[in-house]
Amino acid sequence: MARYVLQRLLHTCVLLVAVTLLSYLLLYLAPADPAQVIAAQRLGGRPNPAQVAWVRQHYGLDQPWFRQYLRWLRQALHGDFGSSIRTGQRIRAEVSQAGAYSLALGLWTTAFVVLLGGSSGVWAALRPHTLWDRLLQWGSLLCVSVPEFWLAFLLIGLFAVTLGWLPSYGATSSAHLVLPVLALGLGQAARVSRVTRALLLAECGQDYLRTARAKGRTCASALLRHALPNIAVPFVTLLAHQASLVLSGAIIIETVFSWPGLGVYFITAVQFRDIPVIQAMVLLFATLIVILYGLADVSYGWLDPRIRLQS
């Protein structure tokens, strides 16, 4: 197990370097001149060529792109991501401030997805092919089919504009969390519900469940006691995938609801070509996704003793 974890860490480091290198190359190949954008942002109006040349030299944008990347990578390895070109503040401090809001949104959304999706999937598996099961399947199919940003606008129109029950933007109270969590989590919970139901129904035809039923257990008792532990491995994989979707979807949802998290911070950096911030955010998002899937892989051997992680 230790050798497997070390190999995964090595592969993770190589993957993260490749991701940051690719993102830096794409930024370099973008048509807009970052020096022109920075000069216009800092000085206002249309900067003259001398001002643009000063900005290019001051921020090291006159050097070849691979030298800029190596300089950034060397600083990043020491935990220093530099300062934001747009604000002049340290990126680590800004990420910490915005990350607290994104963490709250992500944790509440993940809890909502697990509780609603898992419980509804189990409930549907216990009552297959009934009216309630069909209604749940149609409802989950509808939630999966509606894009997150469109669902966000629907929720704003209903609960914020028409009914006036909930705020539609900002993050000054716990009530501001409700609509973003619903918009971000309903589709993910619907996917978890459908997959959980399918996994449990697939287990119903297994011999161990027939044996449990022959010993006098009810269908519900057999599913809850024996089938649920057997779907732990695919369920954890599903949760890791859904958590990565929550992470990526939060960029759009935070923008729609003006939630001051990492998504809004990243979108603003892209708009102003704030290269140090973009690189730091790409590295952060890639690291979180790799960690999610890595934890899921490592947990397989603990959840199912039959699985042996081989090097």
C-alpha positions in Angstrom: 0.0 0.0 0.0 2.8 2.4 0.9 4.5 1.8 -2.4 1.3 2.4 -4.3 0.7 5.7 -2.5 4.2 6.8 -3.3 3.7 6.0 -6.9 0.5 7.9 -7.0 2.2 10.9 -5.5 4.9 10.8 -8.1 2.3 10.5 -10.9 0.4 13.4 -9.3 3.4 15.6 -9.4 4.1 14.9 -13.0 0.4 15.4 -13.9 0.3 18.8 -12.1 3.4 20.1 -13.8 2.0 19.0 -17.2 -1.3 20.8 -16.4 0.4 24.0 -15.4 2.7 23.9 -18.4 -0.2 23.4 -20.8 -2.3 26.2 -19.2 0.8 28.6 -19.4 1.3 27.8 -23.0 -2.4 28.4 -23.8 -2.2 31.8 -22.1 0.9 32.6 -24.1 -0.8 31.7 -27.4 -3.9 33.7 -26.6 -4.4 36.6 -29.1 -4.6 39.5 -26.6 -1.4 41.1 -25.3 -1.3 40.8 -21.5 0.9 43.9 -21.2 -1.7 45.9 -23.1 -4.5 44.6 -20.8 -2.5 45.2 -17.7 -1.5 48.7 -18.7 -5.1 49.6 -19.6 -6.3 48.2 -16.2 -3.6 49.9 -14.1 -3.3 53.3 -16.0 -6.9 53.6 -17.4 -7.9 54.6 -20.9 -5.6 53.6 -23.8 -2.0 53.4 -22.8 0.7 54.6 -25.1 3.5 52.3 -26.4 6.0 53.5 -23.8 3.6 52.6 -20.9 3.0 49.2 -22.5 6.7 48.6 -22.8 7.3 49.6 -19.2 4.6 47.1 -18.0 6.0 44.4 -20.2 9.5 44.9 -18.7 8.3 45.4 -15.1 6.4 42.1 -15.0 8.9 40.1 -17.0 6.6 39.7 -20.0 9.4 40.5 -22.4 11.1 37.2 -21.6 10.5 34.0 -23.5 7.4 32.1 -22.2 9.4 29.1 -20.9 11.6 31.3 -18.8 8.5 33.0 -17.3 7.0 29.6 -16.6 10.2 28.2 -15.0 10.4 31.3 -12.8 6.8 30.9 -11.7 7.2 27.1 -11.1 10.3 27.7 -9.0 8.4 30.2 -6.8 5.3 27.9 -6.6 7.4 25.0 -5.3 8.3 27.3 -2.4 4.7 28.1 -1.8 5.0 31.6 -3.3 2.5 32.3 -6.1 3.4 36.0 -6.3 1.0 38.9 -6.3 -2.0 39.6 -8.4 -1.4 41.9 -11.3 -4.9 43.3 -11.1 -5.0 44.1 -7.4 -1.3 44.0 -6.3 -2.2 41.8 -3.3 -0.6 38.5 -2.4 -2.3 35.6 -4.2 -2.1 33.3 -1.2 -4.1 35.8 1.0 -6.7 36.3 -1.7 -7.1 32.6 -2.3 -7.5 32.0 1.4 -10.2 34.6 1.7 -12.1 33.4 -1.3 -11.5 29.7 -0.5 -13.4 30.0 2.8 -16.6 30.9 0.8 -16.0 28.1 -1.8 -15.3 25.6 1.0 -18.6 26.4 2.7 -20.5 26.1 -0.6 -18.8 22.9 -1.5 -19.3 21.2 1.8 -23.0 22.1 2.0 -23.5 21.0 -1.6 -21.7 17.7 -1.1 -23.7 17.0 2.0 -26.9 17.8 0.2 -26.0 15.6 -2.7 -25.1 12.6 -0.5 -28.2 12.9 1.7 -30.7 13.6 -1.0 -29.2 11.4 -3.7 -28.3 8.5 -1.6 -31.5 8.3 0.4 -33.8 8.8 -2.6 -31.9 6.1 -4.5 -32.2 3.6 -1.6 -35.9 4.5 -1.2 -36.5 3.9 -4.9 -34.7 0.6 -4.9 -36.9 -0.6 -2.0 -40.0 0.2 -4.0 -39.1 -0.7 -7.6 -41.6 -0.1 -10.4 -44.2 1.6 -8.2 -45.8 4.9 -8.9 -43.5 6.7 -6.5 -40.4 5.1 -8.1 -41.6 6.3 -11.5 -42.2 9.8 -10.3 -38.8 9.9 -8.7 -37.1 8.7 -11.9 -38.9 11.3 -14.0 -38.0 14.0 -11.5 -34.4 13.0 -11.4 -34.3 12.8 -15.2 -35.6 16.4 -15.3 -33.0 17.6 -12.8 -30.2 15.9 -14.8 -31.4 17.4 -18.1 -31.6 21.0 -16.9 -28.2 22.9 -17.1 -27.0 24.3 -13.8 -26.9 27.9 -14.9 -30.5 27.6 -16.3 -31.7 26.0 -13.1 -30.0 28.9 -11.1 -32.0 31.4 -13.1 -35.2 29.5 -12.6 -34.6 29.4 -8.8 -33.8 33.1 -8.7 -37.0 33.9 -10.7 -39.2 31.7 -8.4 -37.8 32.1 -4.9 -36.1 35.5 -5.1 -38.1 37.6 -7.6 -41.7 36.1 -7.5 -41.9 34.9 -3.9 -39.2 37.0 -2.3 -38.3 34.3 0.1 -34.5 34.1 -0.5 -31.8 36.5 -1.6 -30.4 36.1 -5.0 -26.8 37.4 -4.6 -24.2 38.0 -2.0 -22.9 36.0 1.0 -23.8 37.9 4.1 -26.0 35.3 5.8 -26.8 31.6 5.7 -29.9 32.3 3.6 -27.6 33.2 0.7 -26.4 29.6 0.6 -29.8 28.0 -0.1 -30.2 28.9 -3.8 -26.5 28.2 -4.8 -26.6 24.9 -3.0 -29.9 23.9 -4.8 -28.7 25.1 -8.2 -25.4 23.3 -7.8 -26.6 20.1 -6.0 -30.0 19.2 -7.5 -28.5 17.8 -10.8 -25.7 16.0 -8.9 -28.1 14.5 -6.4 -30.3 13.3 -9.2 -27.4 11.4 -10.8 -26.4 9.9 -7.5 -30.0 8.8 -6.9 -30.3 7.1 -10.3 -27.0 5.3 -10.0 -27.6 4.2 -6.4 -31.0 2.8 -7.4 -29.4 0.9 -10.4 -26.6 -0.5 -8.3 -28.9 -1.8 -5.6 -31.4 -3.3 -8.1 -28.4 -5.0 -9.8 -27.5 -6.6 -6.5 -31.0 -8.0 -6.1 -30.3 -10.9 -8.5 -27.2 -12.1 -6.6 -27.1 -15.4 -4.8 -26.2 -13.9 -1.4 -29.4 -11.9 -1.4 -31.4 -15.0 -2.3 -29.8 -16.8 0.6 -30.6 -13.9 3.0 -34.2 -14.0 1.8 -34.3 -17.7 2.3 -33.2 -17.3 5.9 -36.2 -15.1 6.5 -35.0 -11.6 5.9 -37.3 -9.2 4.2 -36.2 -7.6 0.9 -35.6 -4.2 2.6 -33.5 -5.8 5.4 -31.5 -7.8 2.9 -30.8 -4.7 0.7 -29.8 -2.5 3.6 -27.7 -5.0 5.5 -26.0 -6.9 2.6 -26.3 -4.9 -0.6 -25.4 -1.5 0.6 -21.8 -2.5 1.7 -21.3 -4.3 -1.6 -21.9 -1.1 -3.6 -19.5 1.0 -1.5 -16.7 0.9 -4.0 -18.7 2.1 -7.0 -20.6 4.6 -4.8 -17.3 6.2 -3.6 -16.1 6.4 -7.2 -19.4 8.1 -8.1 -19.1 10.6 -5.2 -15.5 11.5 -6.2 -16.7 12.2 -9.7 -19.7 14.2 -8.5 -17.4 16.2 -6.2 -15.2 17.1 -9.1 -18.3 18.2 -11.0 -19.4 20.3 -8.0 -15.9 21.9 -8.0 -16.1 22.8 -11.7 -19.8 23.8 -11.7 -19.1 26.2 -8.7 -17.3 28.5 -11.1 -20.5 29.2 -13.0 -22.9 29.1 -10.0 -20.7 31.5 -8.0 -20.7 33.9 -10.9 -24.5 33.8 -11.2 -25.2 34.3 -7.5 -22.2 36.8 -7.0 -20.8 34.4 -4.4 -17.3 35.7 -3.5 -15.6 32.4 -3.9 -12.8 31.0 -6.0 -15.0 30.7 -9.0 -15.6 34.5 -9.2 -12.0 35.1 -8.4 -10.9 32.8 -11.3 -13.3 34.3 -13.8 -12.2 37.9 -12.9 -8.5 36.8 -13.3 -9.3 35.4 -16.8 -11.1 38.6 -17.8 -8.1 40.7 -16.9 -5.4 38.2 -18.1 -4.0 38.1 -14.5 -1.5 35.3 -15.4 -0.2 34.6 -11.9 -3.7 34.2 -10.5 -4.8 32.0 -13.4 -1.8 29.8 -12.9 -2.4 29.5 -9.2 -6.0 28.7 -9.7 -5.3 26.1 -12.4 -2.9 24.4 -10.1 -5.3 24.5 -7.1 -8.2 23.1 -9.1 -6.1 20.3 -10.6 -4.7 19.4 -7.2 -8.1 19.2 -5.6 -9.4 16.9 -8.4 -6.4 14.7 -8.3 -6.7 14.4 -4.5 -10.4 13.5 -4.8 -9.7 10.6 -7.1 -6.6 9.6 -5.3 -8.5 9.3 -2.0 -11.2 7.3 -3.8 -8.6 4.8 -5.1 -6.8 4.4 -1.8 -10.2 3.8 0.0 -11.0 0.8 -2.2 -8.7 -1.6 -0.3 -10.3 -0.4 3.0 -13.9 -0.7 1.8 -13.5 -4.1 0.2 -10.8 -6.4 1.6 -10.9 -8.4 -1.6 -9.3 -5.6 -3.5 -5.5 -5.5 -3.2 -3.8 -2.5 -4.6 -0.8 -3.8 -6.6 2.1 -1.7 -7.7 
